[in-house]
């Protein structure tokens, strides 16, 4: 009997310790409840979660390397603090859960700052503007949002585009077949289905659509249509307790813009200056 009681007590202790670790500690020793800047400085590393298929912001290239605008920008930011970035591919639909569970320290990958997301994370200043567009085949004769009536729409699960689709039904949801969008884990999967006529249109970030269609040399076969949603602002998301981290990223943004380094990264990936007004001040 005593042996059984000892075993049960030991099991309960291990469970409690495990739960405590999960609730208070993140990757690399960072706390999910406290300001961790001193930990990042001491460990000289920080873990950033990203969708490794989201071109041109952050993606895995043919050589297996992580590349993209956000990859270069984040590296430049943390070089200022002698902190190495560890890139962690995540399920984009679970990004806030991954952050607040401590599996990653930042969400940085074409991440739109919305009021709903502000309830879960702490955002940096906006560093880039974006908008949702509707991509269709020219052969489909779908030239405007209204032409999607009774057509099949695709969207990425957990994306700001899908959130806008759900919250602003009058733009597309009330039009499309069954008043719902086929959800995909990645835009790559959705674009393959669009190419193969399994969907009629795809709601997608403009930055992704432009880059993907140009790289695949098929941009002349597709329409990129303004969907009708408000323009978006891209920012970096952290746990709400990580205020110093956010302050230092904002500081680095402004310094990189002042020295012209931001513009060099922007020109490399977009051929133009895409900086939001927040970091030009």
C-alpha positions in Angstrom: 0.0 0.0 0.0 2.8 2.4 0.9 4.6 1.7 -2.3 1.4 2.4 -4.3 0.9 5.7 -2.4 4.6 6.7 -3.0 4.2 6.0 -6.7 1.0 8.0 -7.0 2.6 10.9 -5.0 5.7 10.8 -7.3 3.5 10.8 -10.4 1.5 13.8 -9.1 4.8 15.7 -8.4 6.2 15.0 -11.8 2.9 16.2 -13.4 2.9 19.4 -11.4 6.5 20.1 -12.2 5.8 19.5 -15.9 2.8 21.8 -15.9 4.7 24.4 -14.1 7.5 24.2 -16.6 5.1 24.4 -19.5 3.3 27.5 -18.1 6.3 29.5 -16.9 9.2 28.6 -19.2 9.8 28.9 -22.9 12.4 27.7 -25.4 15.9 28.5 -24.3 14.8 29.4 -20.7 12.6 32.3 -21.6 9.6 32.9 -19.4 6.1 33.2 -20.9 5.1 35.6 -18.1 8.0 37.9 -17.8 10.1 40.4 -19.8 12.9 38.2 -21.2 15.3 40.7 -22.8 18.1 39.9 -20.4 17.6 36.2 -21.2 17.9 36.8 -24.9 21.0 38.9 -24.3 22.6 36.3 -22.1 21.7 33.3 -24.3 22.5 35.3 -27.5 19.7 33.6 -29.3 16.0 34.1 -30.0 13.5 31.7 -31.7 11.2 33.1 -34.4 8.2 31.2 -35.7 7.4 31.4 -39.4 5.5 29.7 -42.2 8.4 28.4 -44.3 6.4 28.5 -47.5 5.4 32.2 -47.4 7.4 33.8 -50.3 8.9 36.3 -50.4 8.7 37.1 -46.7 10.2 33.9 -45.2 10.6 30.5 -46.9 12.8 27.5 -47.5 14.6 27.7 -50.8 15.7 24.8 -53.1 18.9 24.5 -51.1 17.1 24.1 -47.8 18.0 27.5 -46.6 15.6 30.0 -44.9 15.5 33.1 -47.1 13.2 36.1 -47.6 12.6 39.7 -46.8 11.6 39.0 -43.2 14.5 36.6 -42.7 17.0 39.3 -43.8 15.3 42.0 -41.8 15.1 40.0 -38.6 18.8 39.0 -39.0 19.7 42.7 -39.4 17.7 43.7 -36.4 19.3 41.2 -34.0 22.8 41.6 -35.4 22.6 45.0 -33.7 22.2 43.2 -30.3 24.6 40.3 -31.1 21.7 37.9 -30.9 21.4 34.9 -33.3 18.0 34.1 -34.8 16.8 30.5 -34.7 14.0 30.0 -37.3 11.2 27.6 -36.3 8.7 26.5 -39.0 5.2 26.4 -37.5 1.6 25.7 -38.4 0.4 29.2 -39.1 -3.1 28.4 -37.8 -1.5 27.8 -34.3 1.0 30.7 -34.3 -0.4 32.5 -31.2 -0.6 29.2 -29.3 3.0 28.4 -30.2 4.1 31.9 -29.0 2.2 31.9 -25.7 3.2 28.3 -24.9 6.8 29.3 -25.2 7.7 27.2 -28.2 8.8 30.4 -30.1 9.6 33.9 -28.9 8.3 35.9 -31.9 5.9 35.7 -34.8 7.6 37.3 -37.8 6.5 36.4 -41.3 4.1 38.8 -43.0 2.1 38.9 -39.8 -0.8 41.4 -40.0 -1.5 43.4 -36.9 -5.3 43.2 -36.3 -7.4 44.2 -33.3 -8.3 40.5 -32.7 -4.6 39.5 -32.6 -3.7 42.5 -30.3 -5.8 40.7 -27.6 -3.3 37.8 -27.7 0.1 39.4 -28.6 2.1 42.6 -28.3 3.0 44.1 -31.7 5.9 46.2 -32.9 5.4 49.3 -34.9 4.2 48.6 -38.4 7.1 48.0 -40.8 5.3 47.3 -44.1 1.9 47.7 -45.8 0.0 44.9 -47.5 -3.4 44.1 -48.8 -5.6 41.1 -49.6 -6.1 40.4 -53.3 -8.2 37.9 -55.3 -6.2 35.8 -57.8 -8.0 34.2 -60.6 -7.1 32.6 -64.0 -7.7 35.0 -66.9 -9.3 32.1 -68.7 -12.0 32.0 -66.0 -13.3 35.5 -67.0 -13.4 36.4 -63.3 -12.3 40.0 -63.5 -13.8 41.5 -60.3 -15.0 40.3 -56.9 -18.6 40.3 -58.0 -17.7 37.7 -60.6 -17.1 35.2 -57.8 -20.8 34.7 -57.3 -21.4 30.9 -56.8 -17.7 30.2 -57.4 -15.3 28.3 -55.2 -12.9 30.4 -53.2 -9.7 29.3 -51.4 -7.9 30.9 -48.5 -5.1 30.0 -46.0 -6.4 28.8 -42.6 -5.5 31.2 -39.8 -4.6 34.0 -42.3 -5.7 37.6 -42.0 -7.4 37.2 -45.4 -9.6 34.4 -44.0 -10.4 36.4 -40.9 -11.5 39.3 -43.1 -13.5 36.9 -45.3 -15.4 35.7 -42.2 -15.9 39.1 -40.6 -16.8 41.1 -43.7 -19.3 38.8 -45.3 -20.6 41.5 -47.7 -17.2 41.5 -49.7 -16.9 37.9 -50.7 -18.6 35.5 -48.3 -22.1 36.3 -49.3 -21.1 35.7 -53.0 -19.2 32.5 -53.1 -20.5 29.0 -53.3 -21.9 27.7 -50.0 -20.8 31.0 -48.4 -17.5 29.5 -47.3 -13.9 29.3 -48.4 -11.9 26.1 -48.9 -9.1 26.4 -46.3 -5.5 25.4 -47.0 -2.4 25.0 -44.7 -0.2 26.9 -47.2 -0.7 29.2 -50.1 1.4 26.8 -52.2 -1.3 24.1 -51.9 -4.0 26.6 -52.7 -2.2 27.9 -55.8 -1.8 24.4 -57.1 -5.5 23.8 -56.7 -6.2 27.1 -58.5 -3.9 26.1 -61.4 -5.8 22.8 -61.6 -9.2 24.4 -61.5 -10.2 22.9 -58.2 -11.0 26.4 -57.0 -12.0 29.5 -59.0 -10.3 32.2 -57.0 -7.8 32.5 -54.1 -7.8 35.2 -51.4 -4.1 35.9 -50.8 -1.6 38.5 -49.6 -0.5 40.8 -52.5 3.2 40.4 -51.6 2.9 36.6 -52.0 0.8 36.7 -55.1 3.1 39.1 -57.0 6.3 37.2 -56.1 5.0 33.7 -56.7 3.4 34.4 -60.1 6.5 36.3 -61.3 8.9 33.5 -60.1 6.8 30.9 -61.8 6.6 33.0 -65.0 2.8 32.6 -65.1 1.8 36.1 -64.0 0.4 36.9 -67.5 -2.0 34.0 -67.1 -3.6 35.4 -63.9 -5.6 38.3 -62.7 -4.6 40.0 -59.4 -7.8 41.8 -58.3 -8.2 44.2 -55.3 -10.6 42.2 -53.1 -12.2 45.1 -51.4 -10.9 44.8 -47.8 -9.0 47.5 -46.0 -5.2 47.7 -46.4 -3.2 45.9 -43.8 -0.1 46.6 -41.8 2.6 44.0 -41.1 4.2 43.9 -37.7 6.1 41.5 -35.4 4.3 39.8 -32.6 5.6 38.9 -29.1 4.3 37.8 -25.8 2.6 40.7 -24.0 5.3 40.6 -21.2 8.2 41.1 -23.7 7.9 44.9 -23.7 11.7 45.5 -23.9 12.0 43.1 -26.8 9.4 45.1 -28.8 11.0 48.4 -27.8 14.4 47.2 -29.1 13.0 45.9 -32.4 11.3 49.2 -33.0 14.5 51.1 -32.2 16.4 48.8 -34.6 13.8 49.4 -37.4 14.3 53.1 -37.2 18.1 52.8 -37.1 18.1 50.4 -40.1 16.0 52.8 -42.1 18.1 55.8 -41.1 21.3 54.1 -42.4 19.6 52.8 -45.6 20.0 49.1 -44.7 16.2 48.6 -44.6 15.9 50.0 -48.1 18.7 47.7 -49.4 16.8 44.7 -48.1 13.5 46.0 -49.5 15.0 46.6 -52.9 16.5 43.1 -53.0 13.1 41.5 -52.6 10.7 44.0 -54.0 12.6 46.4 -56.2 11.3 49.3 -54.2 11.0 50.8 -50.7 8.1 49.1 -48.9 8.7 50.6 -45.4 5.6 51.7 -43.5 5.5 55.3 -42.3 6.0 54.2 -38.7 9.6 53.4 -39.2 10.4 56.4 -41.3 9.8 58.9 -38.5 
